[in-house]
Amino acid sequence: MISRLLYAFERSLTYLKHHPQLIFVLILIIVIPVLFLYSGEKFLNVSKQNQERLENDRIGLLHDIFISLVNINGVENTSLLSDEITRLAKLNPDIVVFRIARREAGAYTPIVALDETVVGKPDTPSLYRYGFTHEGESIVANMMDGNVRYVQGVHQFIFEGDDYFIVTITSRDAIDSIFNKRRNEALLTLLYIYVFLLALAYWHIKLTDYRYLYIKVRKANEMKDLFTNMIAHELRAPLTAIRGYASMIEESVQSTEEKKYAVRVKDSAERLLAIVNDLLDVARIQSGKLSVEKECFDVSEVIMSVTDELHVSAQEKSIKLSHEGAIETHLVSGDRRRLHQALTNLVSNAIKYTPDGAIVLTVEEKYTGVEIRVKDTGTGISSEDQKKLFAPFFRVQNEDVSKITGTGLGMWITKQLIELMGAKIAVESIKGVGTHIVLTLPKDTKKDGKKS
């Protein structure tokens, strides 16, 4: 039995060691309520003791007042004493017995009393027994009658050589009722506090569970990113080799059919390489390892570079690719390389989704910054799809673009790159008319008219 208890205790300690938040929970739901209960009870007891002392002092003061009345007016003036007793009883409803009695030959006879029926008759000796213990002082003692508590006060004094006793009995029912009510209110308040602490403890446990779950998910994401990076890096080398060998075969073979096969191999390798690069970018962005370098540069140079690089791809689809406003210098603050990557994605996307017509890159300085627009005359995007355009893995689904392949990562990566530079991206499109992708880059604050 003892070994089982020790084993259970050891397991409990081990569990607490791995879940330290439970210590906080135990403090919340056990220690704090006990402390509240203890401190509240102590406070009520101290208050009750103070109230008892005040009441006892009141009884003693009452006795002293009537002794003074007797000394001034004598015991013969019973009507005055009786009137004062009646008046005090009306002011203090808790007084149930008030008597002034003379002791003669061992018998106690009330001379005045709140209950006038006992005046002049031998009284119960037990009412006066406390008076002999401390002569000249008011002695107060508690007594119970059923569920009601009473306080008996006795004061012995001597007047003209005779022994007299003042006896009062006051009910403490009203005071006890008040304190019981206060105690019940305190306990009810403690119950509310306890319920609140239970809710707080539950919330804390859930937060701790979420934290452990977050750590778990973060580790899983780190492993996923590590795996993605490893696979992507391992794929890049063979894909580059496949693309290179496909180009060599395309140039060396004479057969039209074989040349066509080589082109297909090269195109497939390029598509796979683009997907691998996208996956690497996604992994870097999600892990926060993709950084941008802020510098001052001329955005016109980037626009002209992208236009020249993708001019051949546009010509293959008989699309006119041009730029406007790039002759002038437009200095911005950002990352030249990342902007080049973003614009390449946007223009490539425009070429992919534009069956014929034109694509124009315009640049213009606005009050809010330098605005770049990639305008195409393609299939356009519906208002519903525009809301999801920059979501990961989203691709426009309609008959016009059903044969166009892609991962749906290009626009999401572009948005992340633009926002990392502190710039903004938006879309304006009409279905069947065309699309404008709008980039707004911050102007460089140190304008000197020189290109970076």
C-alpha positions in Angstrom: 0.0 0.0 0.0 2.8 2.4 1.0 4.7 1.5 -2.2 1.7 2.3 -4.3 1.3 5.7 -2.6 5.0 6.5 -3.1 4.7 5.4 -6.8 1.6 7.6 -7.3 3.4 10.5 -5.5 6.5 10.1 -7.7 4.3 10.0 -10.9 2.5 13.2 -9.7 5.8 15.0 -9.2 7.0 13.8 -12.6 3.8 15.0 -14.2 4.1 18.4 -12.5 7.7 18.7 -13.6 6.6 18.3 -17.2 3.5 20.4 -16.8 4.5 23.3 -14.4 1.4 25.2 -15.4 -0.6 22.9 -13.1 1.2 24.4 -10.1 -0.2 27.7 -11.0 -3.7 26.2 -11.5 -3.5 24.5 -8.1 -2.6 27.8 -6.5 -5.5 29.5 -8.3 -8.2 27.0 -7.4 -7.0 25.9 -3.9 -4.5 28.2 -2.2 -6.1 31.5 -3.2 -9.7 30.6 -2.2 -8.4 29.2 1.2 -6.5 32.4 1.8 -9.6 34.4 0.9 -11.7 32.3 3.2 -9.2 32.5 6.1 -8.7 36.2 5.8 -12.5 36.9 5.4 -13.2 34.8 8.5 -10.5 36.5 10.5 -11.9 39.9 9.4 -15.4 39.0 10.4 -14.2 37.6 13.8 -12.3 40.8 14.5 -15.3 42.9 13.6 -17.5 40.8 15.8 -15.2 41.0 18.7 -15.0 44.8 18.3 -18.8 44.9 18.2 -19.0 42.7 21.3 -16.6 45.0 23.1 -18.6 48.1 22.2 -21.9 46.4 23.3 -20.4 45.4 26.6 -19.0 48.9 27.1 -22.5 50.2 26.3 -24.0 47.9 29.0 -21.4 49.1 31.5 -22.1 52.7 30.6 -25.9 52.1 31.0 -25.3 50.7 34.5 -23.1 53.6 35.5 -25.8 56.1 34.4 -28.5 54.5 36.5 -26.1 54.3 39.5 -25.6 58.0 39.1 -29.4 58.5 39.0 -29.8 56.5 42.2 -27.0 58.5 43.9 -28.6 61.8 42.9 -32.3 61.1 43.3 -32.3 58.2 45.7 -34.0 54.8 45.5 -37.3 56.2 46.7 -37.8 58.1 43.4 -38.9 54.9 41.6 -41.1 56.7 39.1 -38.2 58.6 37.7 -36.1 55.4 37.4 -39.0 53.5 35.9 -39.6 56.2 33.3 -35.9 56.2 32.3 -35.9 52.4 32.0 -39.0 52.6 29.8 -37.5 55.3 27.6 -34.2 53.3 27.2 -36.2 50.2 26.3 -37.9 52.1 23.5 -34.6 53.4 22.2 -33.0 50.0 22.5 -35.4 47.2 21.5 -32.7 44.6 22.2 -33.1 45.1 26.0 -35.5 42.4 27.3 -34.7 42.6 31.0 -33.9 45.7 33.1 -34.2 45.6 36.9 -32.8 47.4 39.9 -33.1 45.1 43.0 -32.2 45.4 46.7 -30.7 42.4 48.5 -32.0 41.8 52.0 -31.4 38.7 54.1 -30.2 36.8 51.0 -33.3 37.6 49.0 -33.4 39.9 45.9 -36.4 42.2 45.5 -36.7 44.4 42.4 -37.6 48.0 43.2 -38.0 49.1 39.5 -38.1 46.9 36.4 -39.0 46.9 32.7 -41.5 44.2 33.6 -43.5 45.9 36.3 -45.1 42.6 37.4 -41.9 41.5 39.2 -41.5 44.7 41.3 -41.7 44.0 45.0 -41.6 40.2 44.6 -38.7 37.9 45.4 -36.6 37.4 42.3 -34.6 34.5 41.0 -31.2 34.5 42.7 -29.4 33.1 39.6 -29.9 36.5 37.9 -27.6 38.1 40.4 -24.9 35.5 41.0 -22.2 37.3 38.8 -22.5 40.5 40.8 -20.4 39.1 43.7 -17.4 38.3 41.6 -16.3 41.9 40.9 -18.0 44.4 43.2 -18.3 47.8 41.7 -17.9 46.6 38.1 -20.3 45.5 35.4 -20.0 41.8 34.8 -21.2 40.6 31.3 -21.9 37.0 30.4 -23.3 35.3 27.4 -26.3 32.9 27.6 -28.3 30.9 25.0 -32.0 30.4 24.8 -32.7 28.1 21.9 -31.1 29.7 18.8 -31.0 33.2 20.2 -28.0 34.5 22.1 -28.5 36.9 25.1 -26.0 38.9 27.2 -26.6 39.3 30.9 -25.0 42.3 32.7 -24.9 42.5 36.5 -23.5 45.5 38.5 -23.5 45.5 42.3 -23.3 48.8 44.2 -24.0 50.0 47.7 -26.3 52.9 48.5 -26.9 54.1 52.1 -25.4 50.9 53.4 -27.7 48.6 51.4 -26.7 46.2 48.6 -28.3 46.9 45.2 -28.0 45.2 41.9 -28.6 46.4 38.3 -29.5 43.5 36.0 -29.9 43.8 32.3 -30.4 41.1 29.6 -30.0 42.2 26.0 -30.7 40.1 22.9 -27.9 39.8 20.4 -30.2 38.3 17.7 -30.1 41.4 15.5 -26.3 41.7 15.7 -25.8 38.0 15.1 -28.3 38.2 12.1 -26.2 41.0 10.6 -23.0 39.1 11.0 -24.5 35.9 9.6 -25.7 37.9 6.6 -22.3 39.4 6.1 -20.7 36.0 6.4 -23.1 34.5 3.8 -22.5 37.5 1.5 -18.7 36.9 1.9 -19.1 33.2 1.2 -21.2 34.0 -1.9 -18.6 36.5 -3.1 -15.9 33.9 -2.5 -18.0 31.5 -4.6 -18.1 34.0 -7.4 -14.3 34.5 -7.1 -13.8 30.7 -7.1 -15.9 30.3 -10.3 -13.8 33.1 -11.9 -10.6 31.4 -10.8 -11.8 28.2 -12.2 -12.5 29.9 -15.5 -9.1 31.6 -15.4 -7.4 28.3 -14.6 -9.3 26.6 -17.5 -8.3 29.5 -19.8 -4.7 29.2 -18.7 -4.6 25.5 -19.3 -6.0 26.0 -22.8 -3.4 28.7 -23.5 -0.7 26.3 -22.3 -2.1 23.6 -24.5 -2.2 26.0 -27.4 1.5 26.9 -26.6 2.6 23.3 -26.7 0.5 22.7 -29.8 2.1 25.8 -31.4 5.6 24.6 -30.5 4.7 21.2 -32.0 3.4 22.7 -35.2 6.3 25.1 -35.4 8.8 22.2 -35.2 6.7 20.3 -37.8 6.8 23.4 -40.0 10.6 23.7 -39.5 11.0 20.0 -40.5 8.7 20.6 -43.5 10.7 23.7 -44.6 14.0 21.8 -44.1 12.6 18.9 -46.2 11.3 21.2 -48.9 14.6 23.1 -49.1 16.6 19.8 -49.2 14.3 18.3 -51.9 14.3 21.6 -53.9 18.1 21.9 -53.8 18.5 18.3 -54.8 16.1 18.7 -57.7 17.7 21.9 -59.1 21.0 20.3 -60.1 19.5 17.5 -62.2 16.9 19.7 -63.7 19.5 22.2 -64.8 21.5 19.4 -66.3 18.4 18.0 -68.1 17.7 21.5 -69.5 21.3 21.9 -70.7 21.4 18.5 -72.3 18.0 19.1 -74.0 19.4 22.4 -75.5 22.4 20.6 -76.8 20.3 17.8 -78.3 18.0 20.5 -79.9 21.0 22.2 -81.5 22.8 19.0 -82.6 20.0 16.8 -84.1 18.8 17.3 -87.6 15.4 15.5 -87.5 12.5 17.8 -87.0 10.7 15.3 -84.8 13.7 14.7 -82.6 14.2 18.4 -82.3 10.5 18.8 -81.2 11.1 16.1 -78.5 14.2 17.9 -77.3 12.2 21.2 -77.1 9.5 19.5 -75.1 12.1 18.0 -72.7 13.7 21.5 -72.2 10.3 23.2 -71.7 9.3 20.6 -69.1 12.6 21.0 -67.3 12.2 24.7 -67.3 8.7 24.4 -65.8 9.9 22.0 -63.2 12.8 24.4 -62.3 10.3 27.3 -62.0 8.2 25.2 -59.6 11.3 24.3 -57.6 12.3 27.9 -57.4 8.7 28.9 -56.3 8.8 26.2 -53.6 12.1 27.5 -52.3 10.8 31.1 -52.2 7.7 29.9 -50.4 9.8 28.1 -47.8 12.0 31.1 -47.2 9.0 33.5 -46.9 7.1 31.2 -44.5 10.2 30.7 -42.3 11.0 34.4 -42.4 14.4 33.9 -43.9 13.7 35.8 -47.1 15.3 39.2 -46.7 15.3 42.3 -48.7 18.0 44.9 -49.0 16.8 48.5 -49.0 18.6 50.7 -51.5 18.0 53.7 -53.8 17.7 52.7 -57.4 16.0 53.8 -60.7 12.9 51.7 -61.2 12.9 52.5 -64.9 16.1 50.4 -65.4 14.3 47.4 -63.9 11.3 47.9 -66.1 13.4 48.1 -69.2 15.4 45.0 -68.2 12.3 42.9 -67.6 10.8 44.1 -70.9 14.0 43.1 -72.8 14.2 39.7 -71.1 10.6 38.7 -71.8 10.3 40.3 -75.2 11.0 37.0 -77.0 8.3 35.1 -74.9 5.8 37.8 -75.9 6.7 37.6 -79.6 6.2 33.9 -79.6 2.5 34.5 -78.8 2.3 37.6 -81.1 1.9 39.9 -78.1 3.3 43.4 -78.2 5.3 44.0 -75.0 6.3 47.7 -74.3 6.9 50.2 -71.6 5.8 53.9 -71.1 7.4 56.5 -68.9 10.6 54.4 -68.3 12.8 56.9 -70.2 12.7 59.3 -67.2 14.4 58.6 -63.9 12.2 57.4 -61.1 14.1 56.8 -57.8 12.6 54.5 -55.3 13.6 52.8 -52.0 13.5 49.0 -52.1 15.3 45.9 -53.3 16.2 46.0 -57.0 16.6 42.2 -57.3 13.3 41.4 -55.6 11.4 44.0 -57.7 12.9 42.5 -60.8 11.7 39.0 -59.7 8.2 40.4 -58.9 7.9 42.2 -62.2 9.1 39.1 -64.1 6.4 37.1 -62.4 3.7 39.6 -63.2 4.7 40.1 -66.9 5.1 36.3 -67.3 1.7 35.8 -65.9 0.3 38.5 -68.2 1.9 36.8 -71.2 0.5 33.4 -70.1 -3.1 34.7 -69.7 -3.2 37.0 -72.7 -4.1 35.1 -75.9 -3.3 38.1 -78.2 -3.1 41.9 -77.9 -0.6 43.9 -75.9 1.1 44.2 -72.5 2.3 47.6 -71.4 4.4 48.5 -68.3 3.9 52.1 -67.3 5.7 54.0 -64.5 4.5 57.3 -63.1 5.3 59.4 -60.0 2.3 59.9 -57.7 1.9 61.8 -54.5 1.9 58.5 -52.5 4.9 57.1 -54.4 6.1 55.7 -57.7 3.3 53.7 -59.4 4.0 50.8 -61.8 1.2 49.3 -63.8 1.3 46.0 -65.7 -1.5 46.3 -68.2 -2.7 43.5 -70.4 -5.6 42.8 -72.8 -6.1 39.3 -71.6 -9.0 37.3 -70.3 -9.5 39.5 -67.2 -10.5 38.4 -63.7 -13.9 38.4 -62.2 -14.6 40.5 -59.1 -15.0 37.3 -57.0 -11.6 35.9 -58.2 -9.9 39.3 -57.6 -10.5 38.8 -53.8 -8.5 35.5 -53.9 -5.9 36.4 -56.5 -3.0 36.8 -54.0 -3.9 33.7 -52.0 -1.5 30.8 -52.2 -2.3 28.0 -54.7 -5.2 30.0 -56.1 -5.7 29.8 -59.8 -8.5 31.4 -61.9 -10.9 28.7 -62.9 -12.8 29.2 -66.2 -12.9 27.7 -69.7 -10.6 30.4 -71.1 -7.6 29.3 -68.9 -8.4 25.7 -68.3 -5.4 24.6 -70.5 -2.9 26.9 -68.8 -0.7 25.1 -66.3 0.7 26.6 -63.1 1.1 26.1 -59.3 -0.9 29.2 -58.2 2.1 30.4 -56.2 3.4 33.2 -58.4 1.0 36.0 -57.4 1.3 35.1 -53.7 5.1 35.2 -53.8 4.9 38.5 -55.7 2.7 40.0 -53.0 5.0 38.8 -50.3 8.1 40.3 -52.1 6.3 43.6 -52.7 5.2 43.9 -49.1 8.6 43.0 -47.7 9.9 46.1 -49.5 7.3 48.3 -47.9 5.4 48.6 -51.1 1.8 47.9 -52.1 0.1 45.8 -54.7 -3.4 45.9 -56.1 -5.5 44.6 -59.0 -7.9 46.3 -61.3 -9.6 44.1 -63.8 -12.7 43.7 -66.0 -13.7 40.2 -67.1 -13.1 39.8 -70.9 -11.3 43.2 -71.2 -8.0 43.0 -69.4 -6.2 43.4 -66.1 -4.0 46.1 -64.4 -1.7 45.0 -61.6 -0.7 48.2 -59.7 2.5 48.4 -57.7 3.1 51.5 -55.5 6.7 51.8 -54.3 7.9 54.4 -51.8 9.9 57.3 -53.2 13.5 57.7 -52.2 13.8 60.6 -49.8 17.3 61.5 -51.0 16.5 62.6 -54.5 19.7 63.7 -56.2 18.7 63.0 -59.8 21.3 60.3 -60.2 20.6 56.7 -61.1 21.7 54.1 -58.6 
